[in-house]
Amino acid sequence: MTKKLSTHYGSGVKYVYDEIHGFIPLKEVDLRIVSTPTFQRLRRVKQLAQAWYVYPGAVHTRFSHSLGVMRLASIISDKFIDMGLLDEDKALLLRVAALLHDIGHTPYSHALEQYFISKYGLRHEDLTVHIIKEDPYITEALKDYGIEPDEIVTIIRGIHADRALNMILSSDLDVDRLDYLPRDALHTGVAYGLIDLDRIIQTLTLDEMRYLAIPAKAIQAVESFYIARLHMYRAVYYHKTITAYQLLLSTIYALMIENHNVRPYLEPFTTPKGIRNSIKEGTFYLWDDFYIGGILNLVINKELGDKVLNELIKMYLMRKGYKTIYERLIFSNKPNIREFREVIKEIDDFIEREGIESHFIRTFLEVISIRSDKEIKVVKAEGSIVPVSTYEASIIKDMPKYMGIFRVYAHHRVESKVKKVLSSLLNHEIRI
């Protein structure tokens, strides 16, 4: 027998102490979800993949982040309930969606995801949807409390009928970013991610169209948030050395799958079909950082790999990864990457012409949205409402919409050769 949606909180509340938000209350339905093997897996998935290779303190997990996102969603939804902007049933749905929003991350977060995106177009958001709808532990927990998995999925996908739920979980100023910026700043020691979290939450509201909005008097706190996010992109999330080790691990994973001695140890986590079967069978929870790290050690210890695979794994374990040969950063209002694709084609031609194995050279091209279409609104002093990007009294209107990053990485054996080729392609000497 299911329980009425608005009575899920129950009488038993437990608390988890969090380094960012203090004591986080876990109510009855929260505990049921958190206690599943699938959610506990997030304790064993690092939040920032290989960032600890640059910032040793960055060993926090998707588990603590997910609890933090849920906590912020709860605080904001409770505030909106008091303001008459949200009802308790929707608040509960938002809370659960916040708790589960990262449930589908691959081991080492974005490092392994890069392989599955390039090979199959499979993203962690896709796995999150499959888990919510098909994982036996999660679906049972949700249905026992009368929560429809499909409705949680609509919030996570940003297509729920109530725009407010979508905006709170996924927008320029969502609870995901409001948690990970200060959390990642704390664990990396980088000061750029510090934001006025209390001020933002205190002043946050909804406009008539149920977009997130802030009063003009709070614009400085929001500006600080946008600037902090931009700097964290550069200093942490897309740090050239961190990205190098993510690319290296992605390359290693691909080679392990191709190796007939190693692949059996990776099954079923080698294809989208295999991963989805593990979700349905309730074994997805085994696929974590420890699983991958153990296989890397096994390959070396038992000499399961060929010469190239063993060398790359040793490079990874001994922190002697790819070198950054070239880097270019561009800010613009259009995601223009044509010239970069032309250079990548030239590099691919060079690799084929010289007979260089592709894992010795890796290119990285990413266009990051600084201001998305899901921007918040500003309530001006006279009562009119405008998008934050058009508010004349804010620097946000002058911020570029996109940040483009193009890099070329190389194994130390081909470093000098690649520099010469790039110098010829780009018509200037390469110095990094």
Buried (B, 14 or more C-beta within 10 A) or exposed (E): EEBEBEEBBBEEEEEBEBEBBEEBEBBBBBBBBBEBBBBBBBEBBBBBBBBBBBBEEBEBBBBBBBBBBBBBBBBBBBBBBEEEBBBBBBBBBBBBBBBBBBBBBBBBBBBBBBBBBEBEEBBBBBBBBBBBBBBBBBBEBBEBBBBEBEBBBBBBBBEBEBBBBBBBBBBBBBBBBBBBBBBBBBBBEBEBBBBBBEBBBEBBBBBEEBBBBBEBEBBEBBBBBBBBBBBBBBBBBBBBBBBBBBBBBBBBBBBBBEBEBBEEBBEBBBBBEEBBBBBBEBBBBBBBBEBBBEBBEEBBEEEBBEEBBBBBBEBBEEEEBBBBBBBBEBEEEEEEBEEBEEBBEBBEEBBEEEEBEEBBBBBBBBBBEBBEEBBBBBBBEEEEBBBBBEBEEBEBBEBBBBBBBBBBBBBEEBBEBBBEBBBEBBEEEBEE
